[in-house]
Amino acid sequence: MSDNSPSPQGTVQQPISLPIIGADEPAPAAVTPSRRLPPWLRQNLAPGGGHAETAHLIAELNLETVCSSAKCPNRLECWSSRTATFMILGNVCTRPCGFCSVPKGKTEALEQDEPERVAEAALRLGLRHVVITSVTRDDLPDGGADHFRRTVAAVRAATGAAIEVLVPDFLGKDGALERLMESKPDVFNHNTETVPRLYGTVRGRKSHYPWTLQLLADAKRIMPTVKTKSGLMLGLGETRDELLDVFADLIARGVDFLTLGQYLQPTLDSLPVERYLPPEEFDELGRLARSMGFAKVASGPLVRSSYHAREMTE
């Protein structure tokens, strides 16, 4: 999962090392990581809106959101607009990714009524585009694929909304992807997160770059009409050439949509930020990605996998 963020006070929690810039590209103007965020990452939102109402509804229905669990920097904005990204399969992940603040450890049994509760929340919020994601559940025989299928079906029956799924890799779970795709999501999202060289550090030993590419290709093969989507976090030490190689790999697998956002260290134990990319560099990378063939690209410091997902799909 890639929706990571700073603390609510707008600072990272520890000093961070100097930028790592690849020899293949001169270093653009950027801010050296420090205890304070650069100005383009600070948000000042007016109070009010629908934030309290959204928070109350999520608590009432005992639901998890990636907005809270992953400390997303856009939570206030999204909740004030009465939207949220629902996280199913519990709040404990079986993968120790270095970038994520979602708890790791012993998982709990699936809540069989969770699909209906997500559907009720989506209905009461009036959502027309619903994003459903999850923790990784390597402990389940199908990785939670059937629970995804049931949740998509329940939300669609209750709301008629477009459905976007942001899924784990289901590594080694035979038939899991096929089972999930029976629900016919409108958008299939699986995040690449970073470049191949950094996979072991960022995503851990259980995640594999070739499997990420294969999963995205297989989703399109199983359901050619589905829009496929992937995202990367920047500022972890990747180079420009490495990013362009990943863009090419995704295009070759038929990926339609791409998101690019700044990695922000969510906890003291998370990976440090290597570099804060300025907005103009995100703009340039977005232009390059579009020129390579992506149908839609969202690129900016605060862009996250499901940020303004409906607008991207439309």
Secondary structure, 3 states (H helix, E strand, C coil): CCCCCCCCCCCCCCCCCCCCCCCCCCCCCCECCCCCCCHHHCCCCCCCCCHHHHHHHHHHCCCEEHHHHCCCCCHHHHHHCCCCEEEECCCCECCCCCCCCCCECCCCCCCCCHHHHHHHHHHHHCCCEEEEEECCCCCCCCCCHHHHHHHHHHHHHHHCCEEEEECCCCCCCCCHHHHHHCCCCCEEECCCECCHHHHHHHHCCCCCHHHHHHHHHHHHHHCCCCEEEEEEEECCCCCHHHHHHHHHHHHHCCCCEEEEEECCCCCCCCCCCCCECCHHHHHHHHHHHHHHCCCEEEECCCCCCCCCHHHHHC
